[in-house]
Amino acid sequence: MTAPAPAIELVGISKAFGPVQANKDISIRVMPGTIHGIIGENGAGKSTLMSILYGFYKADAGEVFINGQKTEIPDSQAAIAAGIGMVFQHFKLVENFTVLENVILGVEDGFLLRPSLTKARKELKQLSEEYELHVDPDAVIEEIGVGMQQRVEILKALYRQADILILDEPTGVLTPAEADQLFRILGRLREEGKTIILITHKLREIMEITDTVSVMRRGEMTATVKTAETDPAQLAELMVGRKVLLQVDKVPAKPGDVILDVQNLNVTDAQGVHRVKNVSFNIRAGEILGIAGVAGNGQSELLEVLGGYEKGTGTIIVNGQPIDLTGKYSDGQSRRKRGIAHVPEDRQREGLVMNFSAWENTAFGYHSDPRYQKNALFMDHAAIKADTAEKMKRFDVRPPNPLLAAKNFSGGNQQKIVVAREIERNPDVLLIGQPTRGVDIGAIEFIHKQIVALRDQGKAILLVSVELDEIMSLSDRIAVMFDGRIMGERLPQDTNVQELGLLMAGVQGDAA
């Protein structure tokens, strides 16, 4: 019996952006009806390779074969025609459109939308039931969670009759429960004969869901192995080129005086919804307090009011001095002057101006620094660029080019720019939200080391993360938020993921 042709075969793919060689002579075969993982550090060339397959970029050299047939893919329309669908890390949805409108966008049957919508509604119902992608077709995108938005992206691809699905860092914005649901959906798609390429940096996901895994490093394909024949330690070493510490290495905390004291904090959003409800906690010098919880339970608003983005009521005291919460003297600048640094949860919307260069982003919020001033009227651009170059070197930002726009860095390197900007300011309090979202394993190890080092210097750190493994391994104390309240507080050594999961669901817990 003749073996089936690969669903996808890339032969000798190369792609350069100026002096940067993103892909170097890459060849890969993906068999039909399998889940094929592609892993590598940020900037390794994974997304570039998949963007070539999806027609976003044109390769400088190489050939693409789909189901054994040489195929030219000059644009995404050609990729869709070839049966390829792609779900991007940052979703391509129109936020004020409904699910149904997003699904048919670009593939309408004619000038009259009603027949297209009627047809799509019927097909969506069938696809939702077949693949357990239960989504309300009339829901507006901006009113549904990111997990549901991702299902919409998958439905878009299936509606366009994709047999090959590419998912780029699909769990980067999902909670653990949403990620588990996604894996069940992917398993169902595989059972139905779909071929899936999964780009991820999370080794647990690779081991859990893939059949085969390919490893990329610095633009080259270094290995392809059967998932059942490898382990996380081997994959990490193949990715980074050295042995990687998969657990956070830290000594027990030695807490000092209380640095940040929060009492009876309440936050109500612009729509009048009570987001943070009578929250009280403190953090001592030399201590990391982790806040666990399913996204949307008040953690974001807690960070925003502490960082000066939003107003609130209650009491916040830093180093014995109260902070104004009314908005009159409350903003990010005033927080920085009080020794509070903030790495926001969404680096692209809140941490960076994507069209601005790395050196400009490094100065944001700190432009009044005397080192950056040429005189009373002008900033010293050369000094900022030199400082940025040093930060990029210390934090291994790739490529280490201060002149490059933030949008041209991979997600992990964008995160490093934000983390470097805030940590290097030697704050008394570091607020850090989702520190390793969309970040590869080598960068995760590095960022974790920076957070622990800051703790060991006697700083107070508030960590918000939906990654329970991260919360458990980094935190000295863990508080769990549900529906705007702190449900309970635990020591990492005295709890487990199951207990924290119950608290996150509001099932049990002592009031803190």
N, C-alpha and C positions, 0 to 999 in steps of 0.2 A: 504493500500500500504506500502510495506516494505521500510524503510529509507535506502538510499544508504550507503554502507560502507565508512568509511573515506578513502580518497586517501592515507593519511599517518597517521599512529598511532605509536607513540613511547611510550613504557611502561617501567618505572623504569630505565631510562638510567643514568648510572654513569660513570664518567671518571676522573682519576687523573693523573697528571704529577708529579711524585715524591710526595712531601708534599702538592702540590697545587691541591685541588679538583675543577676541572673545571666545572663538571656537577654532581649534586647530586640528584639522584632518580627523574629524570624528566619524566613527562608524558604529551603528547600533542596529540590532534586530529586535523587534517586538512581536511576539507570537499572538495570533488571534485568540480571543476569549481568555486573556490573562490580564492581571494587574501588574504592570511593570513600573517599579519605582526608580526614580532618578534622584540621587542625592549628591550633595557637594556644598562646599562653603558658599557664602554669599559672594557673588562675583566670579563663581567658577564657570559660568556660561550656560547654566541649565535653562534659564528663561529665554536666553538668546536662541539657543538651539530649538526650543519649542516654538518660539516666535517665527523662526524660519519655516518650520513645519506647518505653521498656521498661516503663513503668507504675510506676516507683518514685516519681516525683513527678507531680503534676497541674499542668498549665500554668495560669497565670492567664488567658491568652488564646491563641487560635490553634486551628488544626485539623490533624488528622493524616489522611493518605490512604494506604492500603495497596493497591497494584495498582489505583489509580484509584478506590477506594471509600473514602468517609469512614468512619473507624473510631474508635470511642471506646476508649481504653486506660486504664481506671481502676486497673489493677493488673498485676503481672507475669503472672498467669494469663491475662489477656486478651491480653497481648502474645504469649505462647506460643501461644495459640489462633489468633492472627493470623499465625503462622509466623515469629515473631521470636525469636531466641536471643541471649544476651549473655554474653560472656566478660569478666569483670571483671579489673582490674589486680591486685587482691588476691583470689585464688581463693576461691570459695564451696564448699569441700569439707570433709567430715567426715574428719579426719585418721586416725582409728582405724578407719574403714570401708574396705572394699575398693573397687576401681574399679567393680565391678558394683553394689555396694550404693549407691555415690554416684550412679551413672547412673539408677537407678530411683527414687531418693529423691524422693517427692512425686508420682510418677506410677505408683504400684503399681496392679495390676489388681484387688486385693481384699485381704481380711484375711490370706489365706494367701500368704506370700512366695515359696514354692517355684515356683509357676507363673510369677510375675513374673520371678524370677531366671532360670528356664529360657528364657523368651521373650527376655529381655534379652541373655542370653549368645549366643543365636543371631543376634540383630540386631547386636550389637556386633561379632561376627566378620565379618559381612557389611559393616558400615560401615568397620571397620578395613581390610579388604582393598580396598574401593572407593576410599577416600580416603587410603590409605597411613598410617593413624593406628594403627600397631601398638602395642597396649597389652595387658599381661597382665591379664585381667579379675579375677584373684584376688589381684593385688598390693594391699598395704595402702598407702594414700595417703602416710602419713608415712615410708614406706620407699622411695619413688620420688622422682626428681629433679623440679625445678620444670618442666623442659621436658616431661616425661611428664605431670605434673599438668595442664599446659595442654592437652595432647591430650585428657585426660579431660573437661575443661570443654567442648571442642569436640564431643566425642562425646555429652556430655549434651544439648547443643543439637540435634545431628543426630538423636538418639534421639527427641527431642520433635518431630521433623519440621520443623525450622526451615528456611525457604528464605532468610531474611535473617539474617545473622550480624553482630553488633556486637562488635568487639574493642577493649577499652580499654587502651591502652599495652601491647600483647601481648608486646613484647620487653624490657620493663623488668627482668625477672628472668632473662632467657635469655642464654646464652653466644652468641658470634657463630655457632658451628656450629648451635646449636639454633635461632637466628633464621633462618638459611638454610633449615633443614628446615621451619620454620613457613611460610616464603614458598612453598616447593614445595607444601605442603599447601593453602595459600590459592589458589595457581594452579590446583591440581586442582579445588578447590571451584568456582572461577569457570568452569572448563571444563564442569563438570556443571550450570551454570546458576544456581548460588547467587549471591546478592547480598551483598556484604561491605562493611561500614563499618569503616574502620580509623582509630582515634583514636591519634595518635602525635605526638611532638615531634621525631622523628628524620627529618631531611630525606633522608638516604640511603635510608631505607625508603620514603618517599613516592615518590622518583624511581624506585626499583627495582620496586615492586610495584603501584602504583595506576594507574588509568585517568584519574581525575579527582580534583581536590583542592579542598576548600573551606577558607578561612582565616577564623578567628575572632579577634577582638581586643576585649577588655573587654566581652564579652557580646553583641557584634554580629557579623554575618557581613559580612566586608569584601570577599571575592572568591571566585569559583569559576572555576577554569581547567582546561583539559586538561593533564594532567601532561606530555605530550610538548611542550607549547608554553610551558613555564616552566623555571626553573632554581633551584637552592638559594638563590642570593643574592637573587633576587626574592621567593621565598617567605619567607625570613627577614625581609626588610624589610616585607612585608605583615603578618607576625605581630607584629612588635615596633613598627612604626611609625617605624623608623629603620634605617639601614644597620647590619648586625651583622658583627662580625669572626668569620669562621668558622674561623680558625686561631688558636692560642694565640700571643699576642705576648709574647715574653720575650727578654731578653738572655742571653748565655752565663752559666752559673753561675760563681761565684767561691768555690769551697769553702774553708772554713777548717779549724779543728780538728775532730776526731771528737767528735760529741755523743752519738750512740747507737752502742754496740758490742755486738753479739750474737754469742756463741760457743757452738757445740755445743748449741743449744737443742733440747730434745725435749719433746713434749707427747703425753700419752696420755689419751684421753677416758674417760668414765664406763663405757663398755662394754669398756674395755681395748684399744681400737684405737689404734695408734701413728699419730698424725695429723701431727706435725712431727718430722722425723728429721735430727738433727745439723745444723741450719741455722745458718750463720754469715754475717754481713755487718756492715757499718758504714755510718753516714750522717754526713756532715760538716755543719758549719754552712753554710747557704746552698746546700743541695743537696736535690733531690727524687729519692728512690729509688723507682721503680715496680716493683711486684710483679705480673707477669702470670701468668695460668694459668686453666684451666677451673675453674669453681666446684667446691668439694669436694676440692681437692688440698692442703689445709692452710693456705690463706691466712687463712681465718676464724679458725682456732685460733691462728695466729701473732699476729693482731691482738688476740685475746682475752687471751692470756698477757701480751703487752706492755702491754695496757690494764688488767691486774689482774683480769680476769674469771675466768681459769683458772690452775691451777697448772702448773708445768713444771720441768724440770731443765736445767742449763746455766748460762751466765753472761750477764747483761744489765747493762751499765754505762752510766750516763747522767752526762755531765759528769765522768767519772773516778771516779764512785762506784757500787758494785754495788747492785743491787736484789734484795730478797728474793723468791724464787720459791716458797717452801714453803707460802705461804698464811697463815702466822702474822702477818706484817706486810705482806701482799700483797693490796691491793684497789684499787679505782678512786680512792679518796680519797688513799691514799699515793702513787699515781702522779701525781695532780694536784699534790701538794705537791712532787714532784720535777721539776715543769715539763713533764709529759706531758699533752697534751690528746688526746681520742679522739672522732672522729666515726664511730660504728659503722656497719656495713654495712646493718643493718635499722633504719631510723629509727623504725618503729612499734613494734617489739618491744624494742629496746634503747636508742633515743635519746630517746623521748618516752613520757609516760603520756598516752594518747590522750584520756581523760576530763578531764584537768586543763587548766587555762587556759595560754595562752602564757606569761604572766608566771611562773606556777609552774614550768613547764618550763624557763624561762630560768635559774631559780635552782638547779635540780637539780645536785648535785655541788659547787656553789659557795655553799651556804647559809651557810657560816661566814665568808664575805667580810665584813670589817668594814663595808663600805658598806651591807650588807643588815641590819645589826644595830641595833635600836632600843636595846636594853640587853642584859644578860646572859641574860634569859629570853625575850625576844620579838624576832621579825624585823620589820624595817621594810617592811611590804607596799607602802607608797606609794613608797618608794625603789626597790623591785624593779620595780614597774609603770612608773615613770618611766624606769628603765634599759632595760627591755624595749621601751618605746615608741621610745627612741633607737636601739636595735639594729634594730628593725623598719624604722625610717626609713632607716638606713644600708644595710640589706640588701634594701630594697624588698620587704618582706613584705606580701602582700595577702590580706585587708584588714589595715591596720595597727592592729589592735585587740588589745591585751594581754589583754583579758578573755575573748576568744573561746577555746573549747576547742580543743585541738590537732586533734581529729578533724574539726573543721569547716573546716580549711584544706585546700587541695589538696596533693597529694603534694610538689610542688616547693616550696611555701611552708613545708610542714613541714620539708623539708630545710634551707631557709634558716634556720629557727629554730635547728636543731641546729648548723649551721655557724657561725652568729653567736655562739652560746653558747660554743663552743670556741675559735674563732679570736680572738675579742675578749679572751681571757684572756692573750694574748701568751705562748704556751707556748714552751719551748725545743725541744720535739719535738711534732709533730702527726702522730698516726695517723689516717689518713682512708680509710675503706672505701667503695667505690662512691659517690664524691662527687656524681655527677650522675644516679644511677639514677632514672628517672621524672621527670626535670627538663626543662623546656622550653629552647629554644635561647638565649633571652635570659638566663635564670637560669644556664645552663651557662657562658656567656661571663662572667657576673659571678662565679660561684664559682671558675672557673679564675683569674680576675684576683686574687681574694683569696688563693688558694694560692700563686701566683707572687709576690705582694707579700710574703707571709710568708717565702718563701724568700729574697727579696732583702733582708729585714731580718736575715738571718743565722740563720734557724731551720732545723732538720733535719726533713724531711718524709718519712714513709713512706706511699706511695700504693698502695692495692690496688684494682684495677678489672678487670672482665671486658671493658671496652671497649678494644680494642687501639688504636684511634685516640686515645683519651684517654691511654693509657700512652705512646704514641709521642710525642705532642705536649707533654705536661707533664713527662715524666721527664728527668733529667740522666743517670741510669743505669737500666738495666732488668735485673731478675733474674726468671727464669722458674721457677715452682714446678710440679712434677709429683710426685704420690704422696708429698707431704710433704717432698720434697727440693728444693733449688735446683739446677736442671739446668745453668744457665749464666748468665752475666752479659754484657750487651751495652750498647754506647753507641747511642742512637737513630739517630745519623747513620751508623752502621756496620752496621745491620741492616734488616730489612723484615718485613712482616706474615707472609710465607711462612716465613721462618726462625723467627720467634717461634712460629708455629703448630706447627712440627715439635717445637720444644722443649716446648711445652705438651702435646704428645702423647707426650712421653718418647722421641722417636725418636732424637735426637742431642743433643750439647751437652757441653761440658767441665764437670766439677764445679767449683763455685765455692767 
